[in-house]
Amino acid sequence: MNIGQKWSQLREQNEAGLIGYVMAGFPSLAGSMRMARTLSENGADMVEIGLPFSDPIADGPVIQSASNLGLRSGATLDRVLAEVRNLDLGVPLILMSYLNPLLTLEKSQILRGLKRAGISGLIIPDLPADGSDGWAGCSRACGVDLILLAAPTSSDERLRRIASASSGFVYCVGVTGITGVRKDLPPDAGLLIRKLRKITDKPLAVGFGISTPDHVRALSATADGVIVASRLLGAVKRNEDLPALVRSLKHATVRSPRSRTSARPLRGAS
């Protein structure tokens, strides 16, 4: 199942999508793959796999710490893809990587490798929309969705460029700041969703700061999906009941029978 098919399924079920995050190599390479399986088996509709990087500028201390451990674990792109090939989770997989680790290889080589490993999408958080044409064209040719980040501070013109270049969904940054667990609902998410709804009919998934079932429930009324990262990594570090946490987050994505998001399915999703 690819990303577009998953959104269609969720829309039929009147649910928002839960996208759970793992850091490759945290707490070990094998452990991160087990975490991905735990997420998928307990309700995550998609799994985002982060590739560790030495300077994760958009990330807070939880993901930075996990990234550092991933680097020490030797979670290179080749090793991660080799492990992912054996997962077969039954949900779409998305690789998240900063641009720098990808620059040593040809775009087509990277994207074909993702496709062979069973990865449906690629998030490059520091790829500007203005410089994404080569990646977007190559991703379409290889059948992998390219997902760009839209920030609360982005102008309407930049949001249009981001939405145009993205496929699969648009990643809506819910806060003006970095990733991390937060007590209160990300304050900027609602406004950004409303702005993007006027610009695109592509699915919108909100990340950064989403930490509780109440956050997920509130955002599921308007967003197509929610992305939970730091909260899940923290749960693993503290030996919490990860399956129960994931189930509680997924339960919060189920909308009431009368509540339906105004989003429309992405046309021509790969």
Rosetta blueprint (number, residue, H / E / L):
1 M L
2 N L
3 I H
4 G H
5 Q H
6 K H
7 W H
8 S H
9 Q H
10 L H
11 R H
12 E H
13 Q H
14 N L
15 E E
16 A L
17 G E
18 L E
19 I E
20 G E
21 Y E
22 V E
23 M E
24 A L
25 G L
26 F L
27 P L
28 S L
29 L H
30 A H
31 G H
32 S H
33 M H
34 R H
35 M H
36 A H
37 R H
38 T H
39 L H
40 S H
41 E H
42 N L
43 G L
44 A L
45 D L
46 M E
47 V E
48 E E
49 I E
50 G E
51 L L
52 P L
53 F L
54 S L
55 D L
56 P L
57 I L
58 A L
59 D L
60 G L
61 P H
62 V H
63 I H
64 Q H
65 S H
66 A H
67 S H
68 N H
69 L H
70 G H
71 L H
72 R H
73 S L
74 G L
75 A L
76 T L
77 L H
78 D H
79 R H
80 V H
81 L H
82 A H
83 E H
84 V H
85 R L
86 N L
87 L L
88 D L
89 L L
90 G L
91 V L
92 P L
93 L E
94 I E
95 L E
96 M E
97 S L
98 Y L
99 L L
100 N H
101 P H
102 L H
103 L L
104 T L
105 L L
106 E L
107 K H
108 S H
109 Q H
110 I H
111 L H
112 R H
113 G H
114 L H
115 K H
116 R H
117 A H
118 G L
119 I L
120 S L
121 G E
122 L E
123 I E
124 I L
125 P L
126 D L
127 L L
128 P L
129 A H
130 D H
131 G H
132 S L
133 D H
134 G H
135 W H
136 A H
137 G H
138 C H
139 S H
140 R H
141 A H
142 C H
143 G L
144 V L
145 D E
146 L E
147 I E
148 L L
149 L E
150 A E
151 A L
152 P L
153 T L
154 S L
155 S L
156 D H
157 E H
158 R H
159 L H
160 R H
161 R H
162 I H
163 A H
164 S H
165 A H
166 S L
167 S L
168 G L
169 F L
170 V E
171 Y E
172 C E
173 V E
174 G L
175 V L
176 T L
177 G L
178 I L
179 T L
180 G L
181 V L
182 R L
183 K L
184 D L
185 L L
186 P L
187 P L
188 D L
189 A H
190 G H
191 L H
192 L H
193 I H
194 R H
195 K H
196 L H
197 R H
198 K L
199 I L
200 T L
201 D L
202 K L
203 P L
204 L E
205 A E
206 V E
207 G E
208 F L
209 G L
210 I L
211 S L
212 T L
213 P H
214 D H
215 H H
216 V H
217 R H
218 A H
219 L H
220 S H
221 A L
222 T L
223 A L
224 D L
225 G E
226 V E
227 I E
228 V E
229 A L
230 S H
231 R H
232 L H
233 L H
234 G H
235 A H
236 V H
237 K H
238 R L
239 N L
240 E L
241 D L
242 L H
243 P H
244 A H
245 L H
246 V H
247 R H
248 S H
249 L H
250 K H
251 H H
252 A L
253 T L
254 V E
255 R L
256 S L
257 P L
258 R L
259 S L
260 R L
261 T L
262 S L
263 A L
264 R L
265 P L
266 L L
267 R L
268 G L
269 A L
270 S L
